[in-house]
Amino acid sequence: VRRWQADGRIGHVGFSTHGPTALIVEACASGAFDYVNLHWYYIRQDNGPALDAARRQDMGV
């Protein structure tokens, strides 16, 4: 996929998830992705650590 990105075929590599927060944090920290589509709710902010992990990697959310 990164080769396709380097060739200009695709712009960004990311993932969408309903997985557990710890797994999302691990995936963000891997450096393998440019963005993450995750669920975060004003009343239920369980994925806050995942947002922080994405921010540390300069990932789009």
N, CA, C and O of each residue as an XYZ file, in Angstrom:
244
protein
N       0.827     -1.178      0.000
C       0.000      0.000      0.000
C       0.878      1.251      0.000
O       0.572      2.221     -0.694
N       1.960      1.237      0.769
C       2.852      2.411      0.788
C       3.499      2.627     -0.579
O       3.768      3.766     -0.961
N       3.749      1.555     -1.315
C       4.298      1.710     -2.668
C       3.286      2.422     -3.556
O       3.658      3.296     -4.339
N       2.012      2.059     -3.444
C       0.963      2.742     -4.213
C       0.881      4.204     -3.809
O       0.649      5.078     -4.644
N       1.072      4.459     -2.537
C       1.052      5.841     -2.055
C       2.226      6.616     -2.655
O       2.058      7.748     -3.110
N       3.403      6.012     -2.655
C       4.590      6.665     -3.223
C       4.428      6.912     -4.723
O       4.941      7.895     -5.258
N       3.708      6.011     -5.393
C       3.450      6.161     -6.830
C       2.343      7.160     -7.128
O       2.085      7.470     -8.291
N       1.680      7.672     -6.081
C       0.613      8.638     -6.264
C      -0.752      8.025     -6.542
O      -1.697      8.750     -6.851
N      -0.874      6.708     -6.438
C      -2.162      6.054     -6.693
C      -3.171      6.325     -5.583
O      -4.369      6.444     -5.842
N      -2.689      6.419     -4.361
C      -3.555      6.710     -3.218
C      -2.926      7.820     -2.393
O      -1.711      8.013     -2.417
N      -3.763      8.547     -1.664
C      -3.250      9.668     -0.888
C      -2.848      9.308      0.525
O      -1.763      9.670      0.979
N      -3.717      8.597      1.223
C      -3.484      8.322      2.640
C      -3.889      6.893      2.974
O      -4.742      6.300      2.314
N      -3.259      6.356      4.011
C      -3.545      5.005      4.480
C      -4.103      5.117      5.892
O      -3.483      5.725      6.765
N      -5.273      4.531      6.114
C      -5.862      4.627      7.436
C      -6.728      3.436      7.758
O      -6.799      2.467      7.002
N      -7.385      3.526      8.893
C      -8.268      2.445      9.308
C      -9.446      2.989     10.091
O      -9.383      4.058     10.699
N     -10.520      2.223     10.057
C     -11.723      2.521     10.818
C     -11.905      1.395     11.820
O     -11.605      0.240     11.518
N     -12.398      1.724     13.018
C     -12.435      0.702     14.050
C     -13.568      0.883     15.047
O     -14.009      1.997     15.334
N     -14.015     -0.233     15.556
C     -14.907     -0.296     16.712
C     -14.199     -1.092     17.803
O     -14.821     -1.512     18.779
N     -12.895     -1.295     17.632
C     -12.126     -2.150     18.532
C     -11.865     -1.531     19.889
O     -12.204     -0.374     20.136
N     -11.251     -2.323     20.774
C     -10.923     -1.825     22.105
C      -9.869     -0.719     22.041
O      -9.004     -0.717     21.165
N      -9.955      0.200     22.966
C      -9.065      1.359     22.983
C      -7.598      0.961     22.958
O      -6.808      1.574     22.241
N      -7.218     -0.054     23.726
C      -5.810     -0.472     23.771
C      -5.310     -0.888     22.390
O      -4.170     -0.590     22.033
N      -6.137     -1.563     21.617
C      -5.754     -1.985     20.273
C      -5.628     -0.783     19.339
O      -4.722     -0.735     18.507
N      -6.525      0.175     19.472
C      -6.462      1.387     18.649
C      -5.182      2.157     18.954
O      -4.500      2.623     18.041
N      -4.858      2.290     20.233
C      -3.630      2.987     20.638
C      -2.414      2.284     20.037
O      -1.506      2.941     19.528
N      -2.394      0.965     20.094
C      -1.281      0.190     19.536
C      -1.157      0.413     18.031
O      -0.053      0.600     17.521
N      -2.276      0.393     17.324
C      -2.256      0.602     15.875
C      -1.772      2.010     15.537
O      -1.001      2.190     14.594
N      -2.216      3.001     16.295
C      -1.767      4.381     16.066
C      -0.267      4.503     16.299
O       0.437      5.145     15.520
N       0.217      3.892     17.362
C       1.638      3.980     17.712
C       2.533      3.239     16.723
O       3.740      3.475     16.687
N       1.958      2.349     15.926
C       2.763      1.552     14.991
C       3.400      2.398     13.893
O       4.408      1.999     13.310
N       2.822      3.557     13.608
C       3.350      4.389     12.530
C       2.931      3.924     11.144
O       3.390      4.475     10.144
N       2.072      2.924     11.070
C       1.674      2.351      9.787
C       0.528      3.096      9.108
O       0.204      2.813      7.955
N      -0.086      4.044      9.813
C      -1.291      4.682      9.289
C      -1.194      6.202      9.327
O      -0.507      6.782     10.168
N      -1.907      6.835      8.382
C      -1.962      8.294      8.311
C      -3.186      8.856      9.023
O      -3.175     10.008      9.457
N      -4.236      8.057      9.147
C      -5.455      8.529      9.813
C      -6.193      7.364     10.457
O      -5.961      6.198     10.135
N      -7.087      7.712     11.374
C      -7.948      6.729     12.026
C      -9.363      7.293     12.101
O      -9.563      8.469     12.404
N     -10.333      6.440     11.822
C     -11.741      6.795     11.972
C     -12.240      6.019     13.181
O     -12.459      4.811     13.101
N     -12.420      6.709     14.296
C     -12.849      6.026     15.511
C     -14.049      6.720     16.114
O     -14.414      7.828     15.722
N     -14.648      6.056     17.063
C     -15.861      6.582     17.696
C     -15.512      7.248     19.009
O     -14.881      6.654     19.884
N     -15.932      8.482     19.126
C     -15.737      9.267     20.342
C     -17.009     10.062     20.550
O     -17.484     10.738     19.638
N     -17.549      9.983     21.725
C     -18.809     10.651     22.013
C     -18.626     11.619     23.165
O     -17.842     11.368     24.079
N     -19.338     12.706     23.120
C     -19.252     13.700     24.186
C     -19.573     13.075     25.542
O     -18.911     13.375     26.536
N     -20.582     12.208     25.586
C     -20.971     11.618     26.878
C     -20.152     10.372     27.203
O     -20.055      9.991     28.369
N     -19.577      9.748     26.221
C     -18.799      8.522     26.458
C     -17.441      8.687     25.792
O     -17.287      8.424     24.599
N     -16.474      9.118     26.558
C     -15.175      9.492     26.006
C     -14.109      8.422     26.243
O     -12.946      8.744     26.490
N     -14.504      7.160     26.169
C     -13.578      6.054     26.428
C     -12.365      6.052     25.499
O     -11.291      5.597     25.892
N     -12.521      6.548     24.286
C     -11.430      6.507     23.318
C     -10.497      7.713     23.410
O      -9.710      7.953     22.495
N     -10.574      8.464     24.487
C      -9.670      9.600     24.672
C      -8.204      9.236     24.509
O      -7.478      9.972     23.841
N      -7.727      8.125     25.092
C      -6.333      7.738     24.895
C      -5.986      7.466     23.429
O      -4.851      7.694     23.010
N      -6.949      6.982     22.654
C      -6.705      6.748     21.228
C      -6.540      8.074     20.492
O      -5.706      8.182     19.592
N      -7.320      9.074     20.861
C      -7.154     10.404     20.262
C      -5.774     10.963     20.579
O      -5.121     11.550     19.717
N      -5.335     10.778     21.818
C      -3.996     11.237     22.208
C      -2.914     10.517     21.412
O      -1.945     11.140     20.977
N      -3.072      9.207     21.218
C      -2.095      8.426     20.452
C      -2.040      8.901     19.008
O      -0.958      9.008     18.431
N      -3.196      9.188     18.419
C      -3.238      9.694     17.044
C      -2.562     11.058     16.958
O      -1.836     11.336     16.004
N      -2.796     11.892     17.936
C      -2.176     13.222     17.954
C      -0.649     13.105     18.010
O       0.059     13.830     17.311
N      -0.147     12.192     18.842
C       1.311     12.011     18.965
C       1.940     11.586     17.646
O       3.098     11.908     17.379
N       1.186     10.865     16.817
C       1.693     10.408     15.519
C       1.333     11.370     14.389
O       1.614     11.089     13.223
N       0.716     12.498     14.724
C       0.277     13.485     13.735
C      -0.674     12.862     12.708
O      -0.592     13.148     11.514
N      -1.568     12.012     13.193
C      -2.545     11.338     12.337
C      -3.823     12.158     12.243
O      -4.187     12.867     13.181
N      -4.488     12.060     11.126
C      -5.815     12.635     11.000
C      -6.814     11.768     11.748
O      -6.643     10.553     11.851
N      -7.851     12.398     12.264
C      -8.899     11.665     12.993
C     -10.239     12.044     12.407
O     -11.272     11.551     12.861
